[in-house]
Amino acid sequence: MPDHPSALGRWEQRWHPLRREWVVYCAHRNTRPWSGERGGGGKTSPAYDAKCYLCPRNTRAQGHVNPDYRDVFVFDNDYPVVGAEAPEIPGAWNARPLYRRERAAGLARVVCFDPRHNVTLSEMKLAGVVRVMDAWRSQVRELAAAPGISFALIFENKGEMVGVSSPHPHCQIYATGFTFKHIEMELEAVAEHRRERAGNLFAAILEEERRDGTRIVAENEHAIAFLPFFARWSYETWIFPKKRRATLAELDDQEVAGLAALYQEVTRRLDLVEGSSFPYVMSLYQAPLKGGAYGDYHLHFVFLPPLRSPGLKKFPAGPEIGGGNFMSDTLPEDKARELRSVDLPSFKEAP
């Protein structure tokens, strides 16, 4: 078998302790020839778009008219994935042990970050980002008191590359009676770690990242951002509050402000690496809102950008979609260094 001296330290597999699976790194392959699709660039949009269903004063598809909002605007999704109007399922199906069916009950909401059509969280003034995060916290507190709701997933799809339906700055909230699978997997891993090692798994991960330091992107008094040792996506960035909080509802005002500041810094660094608005899927991982004691859980924001280098998209294929394990063409240490090295003061806020 031929030697690969250039691959030393760049060709290995790492254990993902929260997903309990292997991630394979093969960074020596990132320079291989590529003739597939490339992304990036983005389009210039106006501050107001008369055809946008999220802009102020516009009429949405179901006939609702948006108010002339000047700040964060939250409304129930006109095409909900889960909702109070979901049809009832005949009782006979509920009793089946294997092929069960239940009505898709829950709440689905849209959160518009800003009335302007052509800004993102990275371009807004920090005070606006704080108001967005405060709105998320308020929504979580409200949903925790709602009947039939036990979990709330807040997520933002940014950019055409991830299939976003509108460029207007917004995110969505899916509030359900079940816990989403990735959070459920983490809860199981945390419980297993507690049983076997009598410690907190999140605390152990944060300790390792601080000890190593090479994957930390930024931090402030209240929050820390890094590419985890076991990142699956090239620019996968996690943000944690420094104090363990199970859900957003538990954050105080200072923690909200600190998280908002770091959230914006991460998105700005991503934009500067790309030279334009960087696409990503962001999900808030938090504990269920009801049904147990979750003191071991530590909420975190997870950014999953689809690019493996500026303009070059990562396509999950056979190993990821078919086999279920990620193969990464880059190392977290390299991408963290790339994000740290950008000239952040050069970023220009939207007026």
Beta strands, then each sheet from edge to edge (+ up, - down):
strand 1: 11-16
strand 2: 21-26
strand 3: 73-76
strand 4: 107-112
strand 5: 151-158
strand 6: 170-176
strand 7: 216-219
strand 8: 223-226
strand 9: 237-241
strand 10: 280-285
strand 11: 300-304
strand 12: 307-309
strand 13: 312-313
strand 14: 327-328
sheet 1: 1+ 2- 14-
sheet 2: 3+ 4- 6+ 5- 10+ 11- 9+ 8- 7+
sheet 3: 12+ 13-
end
